[in-house]
Amino acid sequence: MIRAMRFGAAGMVLVVAAGVFGGPPLLCHPLDIGDAKSIPRDDGSARLSNEAVMDGANNVLRTSEDLVVHIETIRRAAMHLGDARGSITEFYADTCARALDAETGPDRKVAARAWFDAAYLTAVRVEMGWDRHEKRDDRTGLPAGYAWLRRAIDMSEGAVPEMHLAAAMMLIDRRADPKGENAKLFGDHARKMLEGTKPGSLLAKNAEGWFKHFGLNPNDFRGARAAVSDRTVERK
């Protein structure tokens, strides 16, 4: 079955075959964090208790200012915790509590990062099957967690390309978007992420790898090319 995604005013169309996505968008493609500190990958080389996973992940999320590290740390924690629902609930509660605490604090950057973490973990919970009933936000019809991510972006005045990458990652799954809203927003976030990314940076390399993993050409969302009408990107 072939489905089309149209990217907002740009008029771009992504045609994909249903089910050909390279796995869950937030989980299947690890991000390169270089030498930054995080918890180990769940690749069988490190055996961590659930408590160690939560403690390590929470410490990284509290102290790191690099949101690519946040994205990858949350992904790793989710893969470690698997279906340990008690630990999952505790980790989620810690993350949301940090956002609420930061909301009342003086540092908007800290608050924005905290809301970002809560938003991203909410979306990851859905992909892991932990909260199937929360697949979409009943208020907006958009993916669960997206409203919180928008809050983080607004608090950052839209100037954090990593947040736009995360938003694109949350929105790419056409299967959760019967009316096409996700596709329009996806194109907007992809463009803003690329506009704010320094060529050759680790973020740029991660973004390019993630786009290509899902059969997309990042150049189709840059500058003049993003304004080309009815351009079709076809996943082979």
N, C-alpha and C positions, 0 to 999 in steps of 0.2 A: 504494500500500500504506500502511495506517495503522498506526502503532505507538504504544503508550502508555508513559508514564514515570510511575511512582508515587513521590512524594517522601516516603519514610520514614513516621514516625509521624503526620505531618500528614495522610496519606491523600490528598494532592493528586495529581492525574493530569494529565500533559501529553500531549495527543494531537497527534502531528505526522505529516505524510506523509513517508515515507522519501524522502530526497533533497531536501527543501525547505529544509534549513538554508542560511543565507546564506553558504555557503562554509566553508572550514576555520575552526573557532571561534577558534583562536589567531592566525590570519594575516589574515583578511579584514576585520577591523574595527579600524582604527587608533584608538589612544587619544589623547586630548587631554592634552598635558603642559604646556600654557601656554608660559611663557618659559623653561622648564627646558632645560638643555643636553643634547643627544643628537646622534647622527649624523643626517645629512639623510635624508629619506624617499627611497625608490627610485621617484621619480615622473618620472624623465627630466631633471630640472633640475640634478642633480649627478652627475658621473661620477667615481666613486671607485674606486681600485684595491682589490683584495681586502685587501691589507696595510693600507691606510688604513681600511677598514671594520673590520677586526679591532682595530687599534690604537685607533681612536676608540671602538668599543664597549667594549673592555676598560677603557679609561680611565673611561668613564661608569659602568660596573658597579663599578669599584673605589672611586669617589669619591662617587657619588650615594647619598643615604639614602632617596630617594623610590622606592618599589617600582613605582609606576605608570610612572616613567621607565625602570626596569629592564625591565618588560614590553614597553614600546614600543621600547626600544633593541634588545632581542633580536629582536623582530619585524622591525624595519627591517634589522638585520644579516642575518637569514635571507633576506629578500627581495633584498638586494644580492648576497649570495653565491650564490644560486640553486643550481646544480648543480656548483659548484667544490669537488669533494670533498676535495681536499688542504687548502684553506683552511677548509672546514667542520670537518674533523677537528682541525685546529690550534686553531680557535676553541673547539671543544668541550673539547679537552684543557686549554686555558688555564683555562676556566671550572671544570672539575672539579678541577684542581690548586689553584685558589684556594679551593675549598670544603675540600679536605683540609688545606691550610695553615692556614686559619682555624679548623679544628676543634681544632688544638693551641694556638691563641692564647687570650689572656685575655678577649677581648671577645665575648660570646655574641651580641650584636646583629650584629656583623660576620659571625660564623660563620653566623647564621641567614640573612642576606642572601645569602651565598655559596652556601649549600645551596639557597636559593630559585632563584638564577640557574641552577645546575646542573640542578635539577628542571625548570624551565620550558623551558630549552633542550633537554633530553631530549625533552620532549613536542613541541616545535617540530620537532625532527629527524624525528619520526614523521610529522607533518603534511606536511612538505616531501618526504617519500618518501625521506629519506636512510637510514633504518633501519627498513624495513618489518617485519623480523623482531622488532623490539623494541616492537611495537604495544601489547602487554600485558606486565605484569610476571608472570613465571611463578610467582613466590612467592605473589602475592596475587590475580592475575587482574584487577587494576585497571590503568588506563592507565600506560604507561611514564613514569617520573618522579614519579608521585604519592607513592610511599613517601618519596622525598627531600623532597618538598614538605611532607608530614606532619612530617618531622623538623624542618624550618624552622619550622613552626607551633608544634610542641612547644617548641622552643628559645625561641620568642617568647612562650611561655605563652598562645598562642591569641589574643593581643591585637592582631594586625595585620590589619585588614580587607582590605588589599590582597592578602594571602596567600590569604584566603578567596575573593576575587574570582578570583584565578588558579586556585584549585582548582576553582571552579565552571566556569571556562572550559575546564579540562582534562577535566571530567566530563560536559559537556552532550551530547556526541556519542553518541546512543543506539546508533548502529551498531556501536560497540565494546563493547556491554554486553548480551549476550544474556540474562543472568540478572537484570538490574535493579539490581545493586549500585551502579552509577554514579548512577542516578536518586535513590536514597535519600541518598547522600552529597552529591549536588548540592544538594538541598533544605536540608541542614544547613549547608553552606558558604554558600549564598546568604543564609540567615537571619542567620548570624553576621557576614557581611560588611555587611549592611544595618544590623544592630544597632550595629556599631562605626563607621558612617559618619556624619559630620556633614552634616546637610541643607544643600544648597546648595554644598557643597564640590566641588572639581574631581573628586575620586574619586566622589562621588555622581552627578555628571553623566555621567561615563564609564560607571559601572555601569548607570545608567538607559538610556543609549544602547545599551550592549551587550545588555542584556536585551531591549529593544524590537527590536533588529536580528534577534534570534532568536524574535520573536513572543511574548515573555513579559512579564507585567506585574509589575514589582518589588514592588508592593503585596501581591501574593499570597504573598509570603515574609516579610511583616512582622507581628509581634505576633499579635494575635488572628486575623487573617485566615489566618495560616499554620497555624492549628489547625482550620480548617474541613475537615470530612471530605468526601472524594470530590469536591472542587472540580475542575472541568475547565477547563484553559486551552487554547484551540484556536487553532492557527496558521491564519490565513486564507490 
